[in-house]
Amino acid sequence: MPSSAPAFADLLARARRDILMGRPAQAWHQLALCQDQAASQPDPASAQLAVQALDLRLRAMSAPAVALDCVAEAQRLDKLTNRTLAPATCAEIAITLGEVFGRLGLEEPALSAFERARAWLQSEHDGEARVLLDLSTANALLRCGLQAEAIALLQPRAETLDDAELRQLVCSQLGSAHYFLAEAGAGDVAAHRDASLYWHARSQQDAEAGGQPHACYRAAVNLAIGHARRGDLTLARQYLRRMQGLLDLVWPPGLEGSSARSRAEQASWMAYIEALIALGEGERDRAMQGFQTILAEFRDVSINSYLGMLQLRVAELLVSTAHEAGLDKLAYQAQLELQALQERRNRQRQELSSRLLADALSLSRLRVQNDLLQQHGNELQAALAQRHQELTLTLDQLRAEASIRQATEAALQQAHDELERRVRERSEQLHQTLQALAHQERQAAMAHIVVGVAHELNTPLGNALLALSTEADATADLRRRLADGQLKRAELHEFLALLDSSHLLGHKALTRAADLVQRFKELSVQQMPEPRQRFDPRRQIEQALQRWQGSAGASGVAMRAQLQTIGKVDSYPGALLRILDQLIDNALTHAFEPPLPAAPAIEVRLAREAEGLELCVQDNGRGIASELRGQVFTPFMTTARAHGHAGLGLHVVQVLVQEQLGGRLSVDAAWPSGTCVRVLFPAEAPLPNRAPAPAAPSGTGP
């Protein structure tokens, strides 16, 4: 501005700085004073246009959304720039146009306007004006998503600026640029997060040193968000409390207009930080509720405002958080919300592009009709030709990129096919390995059965052979004595007694062997054919318990029952009764050895559960020793072999439960507090050819 009006130039510089630092009230006051002095300046046209440009910039900053009218007014001012005006005024107008375009996310026209402003300022010696231009340019770059370019522009300024207030804003924008790069996953995310926190901390230091509560609040917001995203939740809470403490100082209650709106918007930022903290603590539900509240309360804000940018980020976080939590419906709704926000941004840009294109066409027609502007028309044609050349070059680059992409997709497809081939080969190898393992398991199981059978049959068959051998020796001795004529009546009686005892021993041994063979046959469900039929399990169990009352009473054991009314089921009643009989017999045999409990009892329960029916047989006997718990379902495992028990009872129960009823068997035992056997089976048993694979039982039993 002209040097003869230092007061006006100083007011204008203060207004420019207040706008950039986000102090609208002070900026309005400075502009009002400038307006009063503009007409008295040596170059009133330049002065008034400069005031109009700053006024437009302030209105665009204070409005909830940048309207197309602001663009039209900025373009009108831009058309008035010429070499008769002061270069600083022309630069001011170009900066205003660039900021308006930047707020709308239109990077090309914004950067073009800033470049023209830079050209106007080349002849000026105002260093502060160039710094403010860089800050305005960086702000537009951030809004357009060009964070790396903003960092390259601001980094040298941060290291050389002596003005603490401007340095604070430079550090703040550098911190935001690194934060956006970290959120986008660009480069070294951890390094960008550290850099973001470093620059915001420096910004906070300058703000506190300069007594700038608004800047302190903004730094607290950025540090709270940055620490929350990095996982420093304690620090994030500290800065959140710092925000809450500064809120009334920056925007006192009772304000009106844009200040009241700004105060109300802070609730959204605080909710966003609280949601980020909840997300960092693993409380996804609270975080997602916070994200949804933010989207609902600020649905109508401008998509290119900072709240609009927050909406997009919140929608993206809600999508990713819902996906991670497995909430596909919520993730889908959030994805729709995100698409709607993006479509709003695209519509705004398309509308503005259409408006700009219409204005350009109108200007072109005016220039063609005006002979005095023929030279400008030629320059426009040259610019269009250059643009066409650039577009042609861009098209060639796109074609080259498409070719590279096609080659890449072909390579990926080839790699995919190769991977599928390897997967098929590995799957086949795995299938063969599993078959081999299954065969080995069957062989091992068969070997275990054979060893068990041999072990169990060895004793009775040995006894039978001993009895026959004894009879043969005694018969041979009898024949010899009879041939020698030395047989006495007493010896004959002794032989007959020996014959009777040997016969009894052989009969018991062979009977034991036949009983063992019959038990072995019960190990196969196919050896126990039974048609599936509809029956009432409660009635079947009541009849079975009546049969056991006598045996249990003789042993001093009380029989109790808690049976729910189930109705009819479609299953195998014989298998169910064999299971119940075996479990009761097992309890009577093993649970109540001396010393007996005060009131020995066996309780049978039947109930309907979510997965089917549950049959429980529980005793209050001695329980199961810990070293035996893992062996109770093993064939031939018994602690009462001396009493004639083969150790097949619970194994037969397991086979019947799993292969015939299609259920699961579990045993709860805690030495020495008794045993509870639980049988969970469906109300409709599977068909024989669709019986489920046996499931590994849980727990143990006697």
C-alpha positions in Angstrom: 0.0 0.0 0.0 1.2 3.6 -0.5 3.7 4.7 2.1 1.8 8.0 2.7 -0.9 6.1 4.6 0.9 4.1 7.2 -2.1 4.0 9.5 -4.3 2.5 6.8 -1.6 0.0 5.8 -1.1 -1.0 9.4 -4.9 -1.5 9.9 -5.1 -3.6 6.7 -2.1 -5.7 7.8 -3.7 -6.3 11.2 -7.0 -7.3 9.6 -5.2 -9.6 7.2 -3.4 -11.3 10.2 -6.6 -11.5 12.3 -8.4 -13.3 9.5 -5.6 -15.8 9.0 -5.3 -16.4 12.8 -9.0 -17.0 13.1 -10.0 -13.9 15.1 -13.1 -12.7 13.2 -14.3 -10.1 15.8 -10.9 -8.3 15.7 -10.8 -8.5 11.9 -14.3 -7.0 11.6 -13.2 -4.1 13.8 -10.0 -3.5 11.8 -11.9 -3.6 8.5 -14.5 -1.1 9.8 -11.6 1.3 10.5 -10.1 0.6 7.1 -13.4 1.4 5.4 -13.5 4.7 7.1 -10.1 5.6 5.8 -10.2 4.1 2.3 -11.7 7.1 0.6 -9.0 9.4 1.9 -6.1 7.3 0.7 -3.8 8.5 -2.2 -5.1 5.6 -4.3 -8.7 5.2 -3.1 -9.6 2.6 -5.8 -6.9 0.3 -4.7 -7.7 0.9 -1.0 -11.4 0.2 -1.4 -10.8 -3.0 -3.5 -8.3 -4.2 -0.9 -10.9 -3.7 1.9 -13.6 -5.5 -0.3 -11.2 -8.4 -0.8 -10.5 -8.8 2.9 -14.2 -8.3 3.7 -15.1 -11.1 1.2 -12.4 -13.4 2.7 -13.7 -12.8 6.2 -17.3 -13.5 5.2 -16.2 -16.7 3.5 -14.4 -17.7 6.6 -17.3 -16.9 9.0 -20.0 -18.5 6.8 -21.1 -22.1 7.6 -20.5 -22.9 3.9 -18.8 -21.1 1.0 -21.6 -20.2 -1.4 -21.3 -19.8 -5.1 -22.0 -16.1 -4.7 -18.7 -15.7 -2.9 -17.0 -17.3 -5.9 -18.8 -14.9 -8.3 -17.9 -11.9 -6.2 -14.2 -13.0 -5.9 -14.1 -13.5 -9.7 -15.7 -10.1 -10.2 -12.9 -8.5 -8.1 -10.3 -10.6 -9.9 -11.5 -9.2 -13.3 -10.9 -5.7 -12.0 -7.2 -6.3 -11.3 -4.9 -4.5 -13.7 -1.5 -2.7 -13.7 -3.1 0.6 -12.7 -3.9 -0.7 -9.2 -1.4 -1.2 -6.5 0.4 -4.6 -6.7 -0.5 -5.3 -3.1 -4.2 -4.8 -3.8 -4.0 -7.1 -6.9 -2.2 -9.7 -4.7 -4.9 -9.3 -2.0 -7.6 -10.0 -4.5 -5.8 -13.0 -6.0 -5.3 -14.4 -2.4 -9.0 -14.0 -1.7 -9.9 -15.9 -4.9 -7.4 -18.6 -4.0 -8.8 -19.0 -0.5 -12.4 -19.2 -1.8 -11.4 -21.9 -4.3 -9.4 -23.6 -1.6 -12.3 -23.8 0.8 -14.3 -25.5 -2.0 -11.4 -28.0 -2.5 -10.6 -26.9 -6.0 -6.9 -27.1 -6.1 -6.1 -26.0 -9.7 -7.9 -22.6 -9.6 -6.8 -22.1 -6.0 -3.1 -22.7 -6.7 -3.3 -20.7 -9.9 -4.7 -17.7 -8.0 -1.9 -18.0 -5.4 0.7 -18.1 -8.1 -0.7 -14.9 -9.5 -0.6 -13.3 -6.1 3.0 -14.4 -5.7 3.8 -12.7 -9.0 2.2 -9.5 -7.9 4.2 -9.5 -4.7 7.6 -9.9 -6.4 8.0 -6.2 -6.6 6.9 -5.6 -3.0 9.3 -5.6 0.0 6.7 -6.7 2.6 8.1 -9.9 4.0 5.1 -10.5 6.2 2.8 -10.4 3.2 4.8 -13.2 1.6 4.6 -15.3 4.8 0.8 -14.7 5.0 0.6 -15.8 1.3 2.5 -19.0 2.1 0.1 -19.7 5.0 -3.0 -19.1 2.9 -1.5 -21.3 0.2 -0.7 -24.1 2.7 -4.2 -23.8 4.1 -5.7 -24.4 0.6 -3.2 -27.2 0.0 -4.4 -28.9 3.2 -8.1 -28.6 2.2 -7.3 -30.0 -1.2 -5.4 -33.0 0.3 -1.9 -31.9 -0.9 -0.2 -32.3 2.5 3.3 -33.1 1.2 3.3 -29.9 -0.8 2.1 -27.9 2.2 5.0 -29.4 4.3 7.5 -28.5 1.6 6.2 -24.9 1.6 6.1 -24.4 5.3 9.1 -26.3 6.7 11.6 -23.6 5.8 9.4 -20.9 7.3 9.1 -22.8 10.6 12.9 -22.8 11.1 13.5 -19.1 10.2 10.5 -17.1 11.4 11.1 -14.8 14.3 7.4 -13.7 14.6 6.1 -16.0 17.3 2.4 -15.6 16.3 3.1 -16.5 12.6 5.5 -19.2 13.6 2.7 -20.7 15.9 0.4 -20.9 12.9 3.1 -22.3 10.6 3.8 -25.1 13.2 0.1 -25.7 13.6 -0.3 -26.2 9.8 2.8 -28.4 9.7 1.3 -30.6 12.5 -2.0 -30.9 10.6 -0.2 -31.8 7.4 1.7 -34.6 9.0 -1.5 -35.8 10.8 -3.4 -36.0 7.6 -0.5 -38.0 6.0 -0.5 -40.4 8.9 -4.3 -40.8 8.7 -4.0 -41.5 4.9 -1.3 -44.2 5.6 1.2 -42.4 3.5 4.9 -43.3 4.0 6.1 -43.9 7.6 2.9 -43.5 9.6 4.6 -43.5 13.0 7.1 -40.9 11.8 4.3 -38.6 10.6 2.4 -39.0 13.9 5.5 -38.1 15.9 6.2 -35.1 13.6 2.5 -34.0 13.9 2.7 -34.1 17.7 6.1 -32.3 17.6 4.9 -29.4 15.5 1.6 -29.0 17.4 3.6 -29.0 20.7 5.8 -26.2 19.3 2.6 -24.4 18.2 1.2 -24.7 21.7 4.4 -23.3 23.2 4.3 -20.2 21.0 0.6 -19.7 21.7 1.1 -19.9 25.4 4.1 -17.6 25.3 2.1 -15.0 23.2 -1.1 -15.3 25.4 -3.3 -16.5 22.5 -6.2 -18.5 24.1 -7.7 -19.3 20.7 -4.4 -20.7 19.4 -3.9 -22.6 22.7 -7.3 -24.2 22.3 -6.6 -25.1 18.7 -3.3 -26.7 19.7 -5.0 -28.6 22.6 -7.6 -30.0 20.0 -4.8 -31.1 17.7 -2.7 -32.7 20.5 -5.7 -34.5 22.0 -6.6 -36.0 18.6 -3.0 -36.8 17.8 -2.3 -38.5 21.1 -5.6 -40.4 20.9 -4.7 -41.7 17.4 -1.2 -42.7 18.6 -2.6 -44.5 21.6 -1.4 -42.1 24.3 -4.8 -42.0 26.0 -3.7 -40.4 29.2 -2.2 -37.5 27.4 -5.3 -37.3 25.1 -7.5 -37.0 28.2 -5.2 -34.2 29.6 -5.6 -32.2 26.5 -9.3 -32.8 26.4 -9.6 -31.3 29.8 -7.4 -28.5 28.6 -9.9 -27.8 25.8 -12.8 -27.8 28.3 -10.9 -25.3 30.5 -10.2 -23.0 27.5 -13.7 -23.2 25.9 -15.4 -20.5 28.0 -12.3 -18.2 27.7 -12.3 -18.5 23.8 -16.0 -18.5 23.3 -17.8 -17.2 26.4 -21.4 -18.4 26.9 -24.1 -16.1 25.5 -22.4 -15.2 22.2 -24.4 -14.8 19.1 -23.8 -15.3 15.4 -20.7 -17.1 14.1 -19.1 -17.1 17.6 -22.1 -19.0 19.1 -22.0 -21.4 16.2 -18.3 -21.9 16.7 -18.8 -22.6 20.4 -21.6 -25.2 19.6 -19.3 -26.9 17.0 -16.7 -27.6 19.8 -19.1 -30.2 21.2 -18.6 -32.2 18.0 -14.8 -32.0 18.3 -14.9 -33.1 22.0 -17.2 -35.9 21.1 -14.8 -37.0 18.4 -11.9 -37.0 20.8 -13.9 -39.0 23.4 -14.8 -41.5 20.7 -11.1 -41.8 19.6 -10.2 -42.4 23.3 -12.9 -45.0 23.6 -11.6 -46.7 20.4 -8.1 -46.7 21.8 -9.4 -48.4 25.0 -11.1 -51.1 23.0 -14.6 -49.8 23.8 -15.8 -50.1 20.2 -19.5 -49.8 21.0 -19.0 -46.4 22.8 -16.7 -45.2 20.0 -19.2 -46.1 17.3 -22.0 -44.5 19.3 -20.0 -41.3 19.4 -19.2 -41.4 15.7 -22.9 -41.9 14.9 -23.9 -39.0 17.1 -21.4 -36.7 15.3 -22.7 -37.7 11.9 -26.3 -37.2 13.0 -25.9 -33.8 14.6 -23.8 -32.2 11.9 -25.4 -33.8 8.8 -26.1 -30.5 7.0 -22.7 -28.7 7.4 -20.6 -27.8 4.4 -18.7 -30.8 3.2 -15.6 -28.6 2.5 -15.6 -27.0 6.0 -13.4 -28.4 8.8 -16.6 -30.0 10.3 -17.3 -31.5 6.8 -13.8 -32.9 6.7 -14.4 -34.3 10.3 -17.6 -35.9 9.0 -15.7 -37.7 6.3 -13.1 -38.9 8.8 -15.7 -40.0 11.3 -17.6 -41.9 8.6 -14.4 -43.7 7.6 -13.6 -44.6 11.2 -17.1 -45.8 11.7 -16.8 -48.1 8.7 -13.5 -49.6 9.7 -14.5 -50.0 13.4 -17.8 -51.6 12.5 -16.0 -54.0 10.2 -13.4 -54.9 12.9 -16.3 -55.5 15.4 -18.1 -57.8 12.9 -21.1 -55.5 12.7 -21.7 -55.8 9.0 -25.1 -54.0 8.9 -23.7 -51.0 10.8 -20.6 -51.0 8.5 -22.8 -51.1 5.5 -24.9 -48.1 6.8 -21.8 -46.2 7.6 -20.4 -46.9 4.1 -23.6 -45.5 2.6 -23.2 -42.4 4.8 -19.6 -42.0 3.7 -20.6 -42.4 0.0 -23.4 -39.8 0.5 -20.9 -37.3 2.0 -18.5 -37.9 -0.9 -21.3 -37.5 -3.4 -22.2 -34.2 -1.8 -18.6 -33.0 -2.2 -18.6 -34.2 -5.8 -21.9 -32.5 -6.5 -20.7 -29.2 -5.0 -17.5 -29.4 -7.1 -19.5 -30.3 -10.3 -21.9 -27.4 -9.6 -19.0 -25.0 -9.2 -17.2 -26.4 -12.2 -20.3 -25.8 -14.3 -20.6 -22.3 -12.9 -16.9 -21.6 -13.7 -17.3 -23.1 -17.1 -20.3 -20.9 -17.8 -18.5 -17.8 -16.7 -15.5 -18.7 -18.8 -17.6 -19.1 -21.9 -19.4 -15.8 -21.2 -16.0 -14.1 -20.8 -14.8 -15.7 -24.0 -17.8 -14.4 -25.9 -17.3 -10.9 -24.5 -13.6 -10.9 -25.5 -14.3 -12.1 -29.0 -16.9 -9.3 -29.5 -14.6 -6.7 -28.1 -11.9 -5.7 -30.6 -10.0 -3.9 -27.9 -9.5 -7.2 -26.1 -8.3 -9.1 -29.2 -4.8 -9.5 -27.8 -6.2 -11.0 -24.6 -8.3 -13.4 -26.8 -5.1 -14.6 -28.5 -3.5 -15.1 -25.1 -6.5 -17.1 -24.1 -6.3 -19.3 -27.2 -2.6 -19.9 -26.5 -3.4 -20.8 -23.0 -6.1 -23.2 -24.3 -3.7 -24.7 -26.7 -1.2 -25.2 -24.0 -3.9 -26.7 -21.8 -4.9 -29.0 -24.7 -1.3 -30.0 -25.0 -1.1 -30.7 -21.3 -4.3 -32.7 -21.6 -3.0 -34.6 -24.5 0.2 -35.4 -22.5 -2.0 -36.4 -19.6 -4.0 -38.6 -21.8 -0.9 -40.3 -23.2 0.3 -40.8 -19.6 -3.1 -42.3 -18.7 -2.9 -44.6 -21.6 0.7 -45.6 -20.6 -0.5 -46.1 -17.0 -3.5 -48.2 -18.3 -1.1 -50.4 -20.3 1.1 -50.8 -17.2 -2.0 -51.6 -15.2 -3.1 -54.2 -17.7 0.3 -55.8 -17.6 0.2 -55.7 -13.8 -3.2 -57.3 -13.8 -2.0 -60.0 -16.1 0.9 -60.6 -13.9 -1.3 -60.7 -10.8 -3.7 -63.1 -12.6 -0.8 -65.4 -13.4 0.4 -65.2 -9.8 -3.1 -65.9 -8.6 -3.4 -68.9 -10.9 0.0 -70.2 -9.7 -1.1 -69.6 -6.1 -4.3 -71.5 -6.7 -2.3 -74.4 -8.3 -0.1 -74.5 -5.2 -3.1 -74.4 -2.9 -4.6 -77.3 -4.8 -1.4 -79.3 -4.6 -1.0 -78.5 -0.9 -4.7 -79.4 -0.3 -4.2 -82.7 -2.0 -1.1 -83.3 0.1 -2.9 -82.4 3.2 -5.8 -84.7 2.3 -3.4 -87.6 1.7 -1.7 -86.8 5.0 -5.0 -86.7 6.8 -6.0 -90.0 5.3 -2.7 -91.5 6.4 -3.2 -90.1 9.9 -6.8 -91.4 10.0 -5.5 -94.8 8.9 -2.8 -94.7 11.5 -5.4 -93.7 14.2 -7.7 -96.6 13.1 -4.8 -99.0 13.2 -3.7 -97.7 16.6 -7.3 -98.0 17.9 -7.6 -101.5 16.5 -4.3 -102.5 18.1 -5.5 -101.1 21.4 -8.8 -103.1 21.1 -6.9 -106.3 20.2 -4.5 -105.8 23.2 -7.5 -105.2 25.4 -9.4 -108.2 24.2 -6.3 -110.4 24.5 -5.7 -109.1 28.1 -9.4 -109.6 29.2 -9.7 -113.1 27.6 -6.3 -114.3 28.7 -7.4 -114.9 32.3 -10.7 -116.9 31.7 -9.2 -118.9 28.9 -6.1 -119.6 31.0 -8.3 -120.8 33.8 -10.3 -123.0 31.4 -7.1 -124.5 30.0 -5.8 -125.1 33.5 -9.1 -126.9 34.4 -8.9 -129.1 31.3 -5.2 -129.8 32.0 -5.9 -130.8 35.5 -8.8 -133.1 34.4 -6.5 -134.7 31.8 -3.7 -135.4 34.4 -6.2 -136.7 36.9 -7.9 -139.0 34.3 -4.6 -140.4 33.1 -3.6 -141.2 36.7 -7.0 -142.8 37.3 -6.6 -145.0 34.3 -3.1 -146.1 35.4 -4.3 -147.0 38.8 -7.3 -148.8 37.4 -5.0 -150.8 35.0 -2.7 -151.8 37.9 -5.7 -152.8 40.0 -4.7 -150.3 42.8 -7.7 -148.0 42.6 -9.3 -147.4 45.9 -12.8 -146.1 46.7 -11.3 -143.0 48.4 -9.1 -142.2 45.4 -12.2 -142.5 43.2 -14.1 -140.1 45.3 -11.1 -137.7 45.4 -11.0 -137.9 41.5 -14.7 -137.1 41.2 -14.3 -134.1 43.6 -11.3 -132.9 41.5 -13.4 -133.4 38.4 -16.3 -131.4 39.8 -14.0 -128.4 40.9 -12.2 -128.4 37.5 -15.5 -128.5 35.7 -16.8 -125.6 37.8 -13.6 -123.6 37.2 -13.8 -124.2 33.4 -17.5 -123.4 33.3 -16.9 -120.1 35.1 -13.9 -119.2 32.9 -15.8 -119.9 29.7 -18.9 -118.1 31.0 -16.7 -115.1 31.7 -15.1 -115.3 28.3 -18.6 -115.5 26.6 -19.7 -112.4 28.7 -16.6 -110.5 27.5 -17.3 -111.4 23.9 -20.9 -110.2 24.3 -19.6 -106.9 25.7 -17.2 -106.5 22.9 -20.1 -106.8 20.4 -21.8 -103.9 22.2 -18.9 -101.6 21.2 -20.3 -101.4 17.7 -23.6 -99.6 17.2 -24.2 -101.8 14.1 -24.4 -104.8 16.4 -27.2 -103.2 18.2 -29.8 -102.4 15.5 -32.8 -100.4 16.6 -35.4 -98.4 14.6 -35.7 -94.7 15.3 -39.2 -94.0 16.8 -41.2 -91.3 18.6 -41.4 -91.7 22.4 -41.6 -89.7 25.6 -38.2 -89.7 27.2 -39.6 -88.8 30.6 -41.9 -91.8 30.7 -39.0 -94.1 29.6 -36.7 -92.7 32.4 -39.4 -93.0 35.1 -40.0 -96.7 34.2 -36.2 -97.3 34.3 -35.9 -95.7 37.7 -38.6 -97.9 39.1 -36.5 -100.9 38.1 -33.5 -99.5 39.9 -35.2 -98.6 43.1 -34.8 -102.1 44.6 -31.1 -102.5 43.8 -30.3 -98.9 45.0 -32.3 -99.4 48.2 -30.5 -102.7 48.9 -27.2 -100.7 48.7 -28.5 -98.0 50.9 -28.6 -95.4 48.1 -31.6 -93.1 47.6 -32.8 -92.6 44.0 -34.2 -89.1 43.2 -35.5 -87.6 39.9 -36.2 -84.1 38.5 -37.8 -84.7 35.1 -39.3 -81.9 33.0 -42.2 -82.5 30.7 -40.5 -82.7 27.3 -43.1 -84.3 25.0 -42.3 -86.8 22.3 -38.9 -86.9 20.6 -37.7 -88.8 17.5 -34.8 -90.9 18.6 -33.7 -94.3 19.9 -35.4 -95.3 23.2 -33.4 -98.5 23.6 -30.1 -96.6 23.4 -31.3 -94.0 25.9 -32.3 -96.7 28.4 -28.9 -98.6 27.9 -27.1 -95.3 28.6 -29.2 -94.6 31.7 -28.8 -98.1 33.0 -25.1 -98.1 32.5 -24.6 -94.7 34.2 -26.7 -95.8 37.3 -24.9 -99.1 37.4 -21.6 -97.3 37.1 -22.5 -95.0 40.0 -23.7 -97.8 42.3 -20.6 -99.8 41.5 -17.9 -97.2 41.9 -19.2 -94.1 43.8 -20.3 -95.6 47.1 -17.4 -97.6 48.5 -16.8 -97.3 52.2 -16.7 -94.9 53.9 -20.2 -93.9 52.6 -21.5 -90.3 52.8 -24.1 -89.4 55.3 -27.0 -89.7 52.8 -25.8 -91.5 49.7 -28.0 -90.6 46.7 -28.2 -90.7 43.0 -30.2 -87.9 41.2 -31.4 -88.2 37.6 -32.4 -84.9 35.9 -34.0 -84.3 32.5 -34.4 -80.8 31.1 -34.8 -79.0 27.7 -31.9 -76.8 26.8 -31.3 -74.4 23.8 -29.3 -77.1 22.0 -31.6 -80.0 22.7 -32.3 -82.3 25.8 -29.9 -82.7 28.7 -29.9 -85.9 30.8 -27.8 -85.7 34.0 -26.9 -88.6 36.4 -25.3 -87.2 39.6 -24.1 -88.9 42.7 -22.6 -87.6 46.0 -20.1 -90.4 46.2 -16.3 -90.3 46.4 -15.7 -88.8 43.0 -12.8 -89.5 40.6 -9.1 -89.4 41.4 -7.3 -86.7 39.3 -4.9 -89.3 37.8 -7.8 -91.3 36.4 -9.9 -88.4 34.9 -8.3 -88.6 31.5 -8.8 -92.4 31.1 -12.5 -92.9 32.0 -13.6 -93.4 28.4 -10.7 -95.6 27.5 -11.8 -99.2 26.7 -10.9 -101.8 29.4 -10.0 -99.1 31.9 -11.5 -100.0 35.4 -10.6 -99.8 39.0 -12.7 -102.8 39.9 -11.2 -105.5 37.6 -10.9 -107.8 40.7 -14.7 -107.7 41.0 -15.2 -108.9 37.4 -15.6 -105.5 35.7 -14.1 -105.2 32.2 -14.0 -101.4 31.9 -16.3 -101.1 28.9 -19.3 -99.3 30.5 -18.5 -95.6 29.9 -16.9 -96.4 26.5 -20.2 -98.0 25.4 -22.1 -95.0 26.7 -19.8 -92.7 24.7 -20.4 -94.7 21.5 -24.2 -94.7 22.0 -24.4 -91.0 22.8 -22.2 -89.8 19.9 -23.0 -92.3 17.1 -26.6 -93.2 17.8 -28.2 -90.2 19.6 -26.0 -87.7 17.8 -25.1 -86.0 21.1 -22.3 -85.0 23.4 -21.1 -86.5 26.7 -19.3 -84.7 29.5 -18.4 -85.6 33.1 -17.9 -83.1 35.9 -15.8 -84.6 38.7 -14.0 -83.0 41.6 -12.4 -85.3 44.0 -13.9 -86.2 46.5 -17.2 -84.3 46.0 -19.1 -86.7 43.7 -19.6 -87.1 39.9 -22.1 -85.6 37.4 -22.5 -87.2 34.0 -24.2 -84.9 31.4 -25.7 -86.2 28.1 -26.7 -83.5 25.7 -28.6 -84.8 22.7 -31.0 -83.5 20.0 -34.7 -84.1 20.1 -34.4 -85.5 16.6 -31.6 -88.1 16.3 -29.6 -88.1 13.1 -30.2 -90.9 10.5 -27.7 -93.8 10.8 -25.9 -92.7 7.6 -25.6 -89.1 8.7 -24.4 -89.6 12.3 -22.0 -86.8 13.3 -18.4 -87.5 13.9 -17.7 -88.3 17.6 -16.8 -85.2 19.5 -14.1 -85.2 22.1 -15.8 -85.5 25.6 -15.2 -83.0 28.2 -14.6 -83.9 31.8 -14.0 -87.4 33.3 -16.0 -90.1 35.0 -15.4 -93.3 37.0 
